[in-house]
Amino acid sequence: MAIDTLPPLREVIAEHGLTARKQLGQNFLLDLNLTARIARAAGPLAGFTIIEIGPGPGGLTRALLAEGADRVVAIERDERALPALQQIAEAYPGRLTVIAGDALEVDYAGLVEGPARIVANLPYNIATPLLTGWLTAAPWPPFYDSLTLMFQREVAERIVARPGDKAYGRLGVLCGWRSEARIAFTVARTAFTPPPNVTSAVVHLVPRPVDPGVTVRDLEAVTRAAFGQRRKMIRQSLKATGVPVERLLAAAGLRGDERAEELPVAAFLAMAKALR
């Protein structure tokens, strides 16, 4: 395969002076067996355009192409990495497009035509805003088939948390509303260069249909109030919505003495729908 003709990632990093920059949230994965495992966690890639964020020297980029992605669109803010990514583009003619820019400012739906997936070792400093943006995309269902993303394990646990879990909060409600989310596997800190201070985890999310009567804005208003004072009974914390609390409780079939971390996603959705 073409991947065999490319130099080892450590040589690529040395050649292009790609020392990881903390301000860019960079932690590089150099183990090609691990990057291949991440690519495979996204499912069969043939027939899909894959969007990758923060490819750096291109370890995961190589794996996505080697595992059969029709095309990879890689978004990289660090101009030092562009020559390294160009080497990969030359090894896989016509299959890699590199966009130099800020991942938070990209029109993702406009990047692809046809089936798409997002697969990335996300820069940790922008991982949650990116995920939230993808999960609140309009129209819904979104342009992508699935998300396969690396997070700090603490964030991954918040994404997949269920009612009663210590990590359950606003992010868990959003992810539970709009996706089926699971942790595919964890990754030790020693797998990265430089090693971060935390263990990481790869999360796989598949969009699910939603009730068009619930809006992102209304759900955010309800969860912000409910979890803003999570130690209080829901009857007290919902006062922050400015809406008659009894109406919200009735809509969700609640007594009012429950706490936010005990409530299923369906209860939040019912209250959001009743907010107006």
Backbone hydrogen bonds, N-H to C=O, Kabsch-Sander energy under -0.5 kcal/mol:
donor,donor_aa,acceptor,acceptor_aa,energy
4,D,1,M,-1.4
5,T,2,A,-1.5
6,L,3,I,-1.0
12,V,8,P,-1.9
13,I,9,L,-2.7
14,A,10,R,-2.1
15,E,11,E,-2.8
16,H,12,V,-2.0
17,G,13,I,-0.5
17,G,14,A,-0.7
18,L,13,I,-2.5
19,T,17,G,-1.4
22,K,20,A,-0.5
24,L,21,R,-1.1
25,G,22,K,-1.9
26,Q,21,R,-1.9
28,F,193,T,-2.7
30,L,28,F,-0.6
30,L,191,A,-0.8
32,L,30,L,-0.9
35,T,31,D,-2.2
36,A,32,L,-1.8
37,R,33,N,-1.5
38,I,34,L,-2.1
39,A,35,T,-2.3
40,R,36,A,-2.3
41,A,37,R,-1.6
42,A,38,I,-0.7
42,A,39,A,-1.0
43,G,40,R,-1.9
45,L,67,E,-0.6
48,F,45,L,-2.0
49,T,115,P,-2.2
50,I,48,F,-0.5
50,I,71,R,-3.0
51,I,117,R,-2.8
52,E,50,I,-0.5
52,E,73,V,-2.7
54,G,75,I,-2.8
58,G,55,P,-2.3
62,R,58,G,-2.6
63,A,59,G,-1.6
64,L,60,L,-2.7
65,L,61,T,-2.0
66,A,62,R,-2.9
67,E,63,A,-2.3
68,G,65,L,-1.4
69,A,64,L,-2.2
70,D,45,L,-0.9
70,D,48,F,-1.3
71,R,48,F,-1.2
72,V,95,R,-3.0
73,V,50,I,-3.2
74,A,72,V,-0.6
74,A,97,T,-2.9
75,I,52,E,-2.6
76,E,74,A,-0.6
76,E,99,I,-2.5
79,E,77,R,-0.8
81,A,78,D,-1.7
82,L,79,E,-0.9
85,L,81,A,-2.1
86,Q,82,L,-2.0
87,Q,83,P,-1.5
88,I,84,A,-1.1
89,A,85,L,-2.2
90,E,86,Q,-2.0
91,A,87,Q,-1.3
92,Y,88,I,-1.5
95,R,92,Y,-2.1
96,L,92,Y,-0.5
97,T,72,V,-2.9
99,I,74,A,-3.3
99,I,97,T,-0.5
100,A,98,V,-0.6
101,G,76,E,-1.3
101,G,99,I,-0.7
103,A,101,G,-0.5
105,E,102,D,-2.0
106,V,103,A,-0.8
108,Y,106,V,-1.2
110,G,107,D,-0.5
111,L,108,Y,-1.9
112,V,109,A,-0.7
117,R,49,T,-2.2
118,I,146,S,-2.2
119,V,51,I,-2.3
119,V,117,R,-0.5
120,A,148,T,-2.1
122,L,120,A,-1.1
122,L,150,M,-0.6
124,Y,25,G,-0.8
126,I,123,P,-1.9
127,A,123,P,-0.6
130,L,126,I,-2.0
131,L,127,A,-2.4
132,T,128,T,-2.7
133,G,129,P,-2.2
134,W,130,L,-2.3
135,L,131,L,-2.3
136,T,132,T,-1.0
137,A,134,W,-0.8
145,D,116,A,-3.8
147,L,205,L,-2.7
148,T,118,I,-2.8
149,L,203,V,-2.6
150,M,120,A,-2.2
151,F,201,A,-2.7
153,R,199,T,-2.7
155,V,152,Q,-0.6
156,A,152,Q,-2.5
157,E,153,R,-2.6
158,R,154,E,-1.3
159,I,155,V,-2.0
160,V,156,A,-1.8
161,A,157,E,-0.6
164,G,261,E,-2.9
165,D,162,R,-2.6
168,Y,165,D,-1.3
173,V,169,G,-2.0
174,L,170,R,-2.2
175,C,171,L,-2.7
176,G,172,G,-2.3
177,W,173,V,-2.0
178,R,174,L,-2.1
179,S,175,C,-1.6
180,E,206,V,-2.4
181,A,179,S,-0.6
182,R,204,H,-1.9
184,A,182,R,-0.6
184,A,202,V,-2.8
185,F,202,V,-1.0
187,V,200,S,-2.8
191,A,188,A,-1.8
192,F,189,R,-1.5
193,T,28,F,-2.4
200,S,187,V,-2.7
201,A,151,F,-2.6
202,V,185,F,-3.0
203,V,149,L,-3.2
203,V,201,A,-0.5
204,H,182,R,-2.7
205,L,147,L,-3.1
205,L,203,V,-0.5
206,V,180,E,-2.1
208,R,178,R,-1.8
214,V,211,D,-2.0
215,T,213,G,-0.5
219,L,215,T,-2.3
220,E,216,V,-2.5
221,A,217,R,-1.9
222,V,218,D,-2.1
223,T,219,L,-2.8
224,R,220,E,-2.5
225,A,221,A,-1.7
226,A,222,V,-2.8
227,F,223,T,-2.6
228,G,224,R,-1.0
229,Q,225,A,-0.8
230,R,227,F,-1.0
232,K,229,Q,-1.9
234,I,258,E,-3.8
235,R,256,G,-2.2
236,Q,233,M,-1.2
237,S,233,M,-2.0
238,L,234,I,-2.1
239,K,236,Q,-1.2
240,A,237,S,-1.4
241,T,238,L,-2.1
242,G,239,K,-1.6
247,R,244,P,-0.7
248,L,244,P,-1.2
249,L,245,V,-2.6
250,A,246,E,-2.5
251,A,247,R,-1.9
252,A,248,L,-1.5
253,G,249,L,-0.8
253,G,250,A,-0.7
254,L,249,L,-2.6
260,A,232,K,-0.5
262,E,259,R,-2.2
263,L,259,R,-0.6
263,L,260,A,-1.5
267,A,264,P,-1.0
268,F,264,P,-1.2
269,L,265,V,-2.2
270,A,266,A,-2.2
271,M,267,A,-2.1
272,A,268,F,-2.5
273,K,269,L,-2.2
274,A,270,A,-1.3
275,L,271,M,-0.6
275,L,272,A,-0.8
